[in-house]
Amino acid sequence: MTTASILPEGWELIVGLEVHVELTTTTKMWCGCSTDFGAAPNTNVCAVCTGQPGSLPVANARAIEDATLLGLALNGGIHGRCWFHRKNYFYPDLAKNYQISQYDVPLVHDGHLDVEVEVADGAFETRRVGIERLHMEEDTARSLHVGDTGRLHGADRSLIDYNRCGIPLLEIVSHPDIRDPETAQAYLRELQAIVRAVGVSDARMEEGSMRCDANVSVRRFGEPLGTRCEIKNLNSVRSLGRAIAYEAQRQVVLLEDGVAIRQETRHWDEGKGVTETLRVKETVTDYRYFPDPDLVAVVSPAERVEEVRARLPELPAAARARLVAAGLSPAQAVTVVGGGSLTVLDDAIAAGADPSTAANRLTGEVAGQLGAEGITLEESGLTGAHLAELEGLVADGTLSTKLAKQVLASVIDGRGAHGPKQVAETEGLQQVSDEGELRAIVEQVVADNAGTVAAIRGGNDKAIGALVGQVMKATRGQADPRKTNELLRAVIHG
Amino acid sequence: MADPTPPTPPTSTTPPATDAAGGSAADGALTRSTAVALAARLRRGEVSAREVVDAHLDRIAALDGVVADGPVWAAKAAEELTADDVHAYLAVTADAARAHADDVDRRRAAGEELGPLAGVPLALKDVLTMRGAPTTCGSRMLEDWVPPYDATVTRRLRDADVVVLGKTNMDEYAMGSSTENSAYGPTRNPWDLDRVPGGSSGGSAAAVAGLLAPLAIGTDTGGSIRQPAALTGLVGAKPTYGTVSRYGLVAFASSLDQAGPFARTVEDAAQLQALIQGHDPRDSTSVREEVPDLLAHLRDGIDGLRIGVVTELQGEGYEPGIAATFEASLERFERLGATIVEVSLPHAPYGLPAYYLIAPSEASSNLARFDGVRYGLRVDAPTAEEMNAATRAAGFGPEVKRRIMIGTHALSSGYYDAYYLQASKVRTLIARDFAAAFETADVLVSPTSPSVSFGLGTKTADPIAMYLNDVATVPASLAGNPALSLPAGLAEAPDAPGTQLPVGLQLMAPLLRDDLMYRVAWAFEQDLGFDPVPTGPRAVEVAR
């Protein structure tokens, strides 16, 4: 799915992304209320975040520091002085009917991200996407419209949960530098990885702690920028790619028919795979921005910025480079760093595991099991030490590859309470490679299957597989397959 | 003045201890007393806090136009109020006040160390939140809204054991200069019940002037404490912006709003301001710098101080009686040993138009939250948008709507630069003017208001005439400087020969020098000997 494949010859796709990230500070942006996700409706609320008359906001210093940290991770500059503005508009989920945001001077300006885009199977190309700004604002409440359309207009009743109202939110606006869906997806993934690496948000799109809107337009090469449409309701990286591709094709079809593009906000329908008109921007909404007189300037002296910069952890790009140098494939490195398993992998390598083998386990069977159970790696209790231990058990022949998988699954089932060695012991999962023990079982199987043995002796070598299966059954899968084969042949052919 | 004036008792009488034993004469004495004198008698055990509260409740029940019934007394409905009802209070928290007074008495009897004004009653402007009673802001919009929290000012008063008697009337959302914009009917001036007490803190002013409370808290955005203080013969101060927390002050114009004291003497006002000021982490605009002790040098006199007369805040537009009183005040300062210097605030003439853009701009945003969704009035309609509109149409009065429209327009794209931004620049220039003026003068003076109290209804049809009341008070508001009004004498009402009404003198001080402002005011007050108890044919009834 590249530009060349989604648009007819001569057309160029232009995409800019606006990404919102909810910070995981313990308290809200302007008050001391908890930011816990999933609390009973309207329990994490106070006079401030419900906009009670007379209440006043006080900026969360931690949120400003987190925003600074992320801004630096995105290679941005930090304004020494910036302000909060009020964005005025009426909406029931906005407790004050204005949102405290930033306007002409955001906290962070002029950043960029270098993203790895897979251009061919396993081959990656680095592309730079400019970041215009990162600014701080507050999240709105959550509305639930009951009855009829399920949207505000036409609903019988609307319920509002103010728990989310006032949670610190960052808006990261890219330049319209993106020319294909893959780069947009890579940018979003990379941003997500950076947000997680600096630890300012869990950046979960499905929970809404990371949200993405795409501004999409098309033009014939060399022409001025076309009219753009803003696409909302993109709930995954996959949706983003699909929606951009659909929208670009929709616009080209219209333009080729001589129909002008209307500037509008469109809703991505994941089920139907189409974008639909949400609202038409006939006039530019006048938000009457002005400096919020309840708040003072955010001052970031250069020395404080440098203190924050010193706290920057290893960023995903650097981590990927390091892993590739350690023997991982670029694709594997992207998966490990993007999938949040870097810490565990690093621990495993530190404990003596082979980087590539440990990475294979993490991106393969571990990822599969976590996905099936719907838990995170952290919740699984699996550690790097576990992976190293597991590898040791395979290396010394205690476990077969197959048994290793079983042991790993059991470690995760127990949420890491017991390590691989202990699990293998308690569940009796060690490989039976003791020759005496195995020979006794093999002899019994040979004695019990005279017909098959005769066939093998008669030249049907393939029939030996059935006997291997019998041995495996008798040892509950713990027999070393290679050894079993050898012993069977030795006993049969005498 | 060769020597600092020796301490003299405040002019308002401290009754002899023998009067404390009840009866109407004694009650009269209790309600005429200054706060400081009451506090002294309470400390000495000559009178109980409960007796003081009861004396005030009795007077409120008799004169204010309340339904004195139940734990919280409500004001009579606007149409039931008579021309003799002061209508200073919207709600009187009688039970809570008595309980608090009893508690103070109990703790005092137990030997507990109490604050300097412990047991002294106070009236609180209905724009500051207090649990247990509605905070209406003078609006239908918040008729039944009982706040879930106390304002910082309210909490500090309670912590200091100042006993809140009730919530006072005001222009709706503090927008007005006469208290006629209240949705609950106008407050009357205790000096002449057919005239206005000024505004927007008219209820607080009338409570103190009418001897219905010895102290009150008002809020001042462009003069809303100083102008009513001038019109009712009181001391009223707007502290340096940021020294009194705005947490729990329902915002009109956030960058200008500041709560401050009303009292019948300078010392009372200084005592009260000292209790409510100080840094509050709940208010981002609260300053961390300490204001010098307001009382330590109160009696130091003004010998050698330079009093700056602001060229732009006098002359045309000021009533002859105001101008004459101002001239006499300058002579008084000279007699007290100060030097009069002429200073200029060149941009002050642009203060009023700048103020009437900045304040409505902020108000248009601040008042957006009153939409019927979370609290206050809700007028049901088929859609959320229509419900918002219907609620706001029914809940806001005409002046509030006017200012929301002005402010919305001033902030609109295409007009922002010409209006809001330009006004903000004027504001910066005025602040610089003040800073420059304080290089040649220690404090600045001007008349507080261009006129004495005017008749009810005489300016309501003309918003511009009403706005002109603020011409002398808005410059200090825009610059953030502390400013105070104190009585300068009486002058004849131009529309009623023979009727003498209070005239205010405005003092303005450098930022955070509220102490200097009080020191100058005290010296002036002692020399003038103004009696703050209202007199005149239509004055509120006073037991003498």
Interface residues (C-beta under 8 A of the other chain):
Chain A: A47 T50 G51 Q52 P53 G54 S55 L56 P57 V58 A59 R86 N88 F90 P92 A95 K96 N97 Y98 L152 H153 S158 I160 V284 D286 R288 Y289 F290 P293 D294 L295 V296
Chain B: V127 L128 T129 T135 C137 L142 W145 P147 P148 Y149 A151 R246 Y247 G248 L249 V250 A251 A253 S254 S255 P281 R282 D283 S284 T285 S361 E362 S364 S365 A368 R369 F370 D371 V373 R374 Y375 T383 A384 E385 N388 T408 L411 S412 S413 Y416 Y420
